[in-house]
Amino acid sequence: MDFRIGHGYDVHVLAEGLPLVLGGVRIPYAKGFVAHSDGDVAIHAVCDALLGAAALGDIGQHFPDTSDDFAGIDSKILLQRVASLLRERGYAIGNVDCTIRMQQPKLRPYVDAMRAAMAAAMGVEADRVSVKATTTERLGFEGREEGVSVSAVALIYKACVKE
């Protein structure tokens, strides 16, 4: 088997009156992301982890924020496209794990829905997707509620053909 691991990281600024979408789930909150797409930092970090594992660059290379094609796009579509790129190259997704750093709102009520949404977009079972949320104890830009950061790791694999 050919196993590969990738890491992803993303950050977006929060602003009043914008929608908050995390892990493919719209979350009721007074602030949302300033972004070209829907700003879903969780999915963006997962996309980067998957692309990195396959040595396929990063999300900005595949879906540039300078392209009108991606303006306001649902990030689940981007995740579906990344999963398709991997399948085209013979890779399967083993699992993904992401950690969301955000002071407010509390995300525990939305974690299972995020796992299900991302799993569906990738075409894998929900037990292959882990989502964790933490605060930064009011430290840094996340703690001041200026933005959100997410880190993610992914394991992909394909069977090696012996000749």
N, C-alpha and C positions, 0 to 999 in steps of 0.2 A: 504494500500500500504506500502511496505517496501522500503523506500528511503535511499540511502547511498551516501555519498560524499567522494571523494578521492582527494589527492593532489599529484602532481608529480613535480620533478625538475631534470634537467640534464644539464651538461656542457660538451663541447668538445673544444679542442685546435684547433686553425686554423693554417694552414701551406700553404705556396706557392705551387701552381701547383697541388693541389688536388681538386676533384669535391666538389661543395657546393650543398647539398641537404637539403632543409628545408620544412617540411610539405608535403613531398612526391613530391616536385617540384625541378628540377635541375635549379639552378640560375647561370647565367654567372657571374663569379667573379674570381679574380686572386688567391684567397685562398679558401681552403676547409677544411674539418674535418679530423683530425688524429683519426682514430677509427677502431675497429674490423669489424663493419658492415659498412653501408654507412654513419654512424655518424649523422643521422638525429635527432638532439636534440629535435626538436619540437615533432616528433612522439614518441621518447623515453619518454619524459615527460608526454605525453598523455597516453601512455601505463602504466606508473607507477601510474598515477592518477586513471585510470580504475581498475588496479589490486588492488590498495590500497582501493578503494571503496568497493570491494568485499572481502577484507581481504585475498587476494591471493598472498601476497608477492610483489616482484618487478621484473622488467624486467631482471635483472641479474640472478635471480633465475630460470626463465623460459627459458632464452636465453643467457647462459653464454658466456662471451667473451673468454673463454678458449676452446670453442668448434669450430672445423673447420666447423661444419654445418652452422654456422652463419657468417663465414668470408665473408665480402663484401656483405652480404644479403641486399636486398631492405627492408627498415624498414616498408614499407606498408604491407609486408608479416607478419611481427611481429604484427602489429596492427590488421590485419585480424585474426590472431591466438588468440590474446587477446580478441577481440570481440566474437570469437567463444567460448572461455572458459566461458565468461560471459553468453552467450546464453545457453550453456550446463547446467548452474546452475540456469536458469530461469530468469536471469536479462536482462533488456533492457537498452539501453543507452539513458538517458534523454538529456544530452548535455555535451559538453566539451568546455573549454575556456582556451586558452594558450596565454602567453605573451613572445615574443622573445626579448631578450636584445642583440643588436648588433649595432655597430657604423656604419659600411658600409657593403654591399651596402644598399641603400634604398629599403625596402621590400614592400612598398604599391602596386607596380604594380603586385606583385605575391600573395597577400593575398587571393584573390578570388579563384585562382587555388589551393592554399594550402588547403583552406576550402573544395573545391570539392574533392581533392585527399584523404584527411583524411576521409571525410564523406563516400566516396565510399568504402574505406578499412574497415570502421566500419559497413557498411550497413545501414547508416542512411541518412536523408536528410541534405543538406548543411546548412540549417538554424539551425541545432543543433550543429554546429561547429563554434566557434569564434577564430579568430587569430588576435592578436594585435602585433605590433612591436614598439619598442622604442629604443632610444639610451640611453647611460648613461652619456651624456654630456662630453664625453672623459674621464670619471672617471673609475677607476678599469680596470680589464683585458679586459672587453668588450670594454671599451672606448679606450684602447690602441690597439685594434684589435688583441689581442692575443687569444681570444676565444669567445664563444657564450654561453649564458645561457638561459634556458627556464623554466618557471614555468607553471603548468597546474592544473586545477581542473576539476573534472568530477562528474556528478550526474547519478547514475544508480537506477533502481527500479524494483520491481516485485510485482505482485499482491499477497496478503496474502490470503490463503485459510482458510475459517472459517469452523469449524467442529461442 
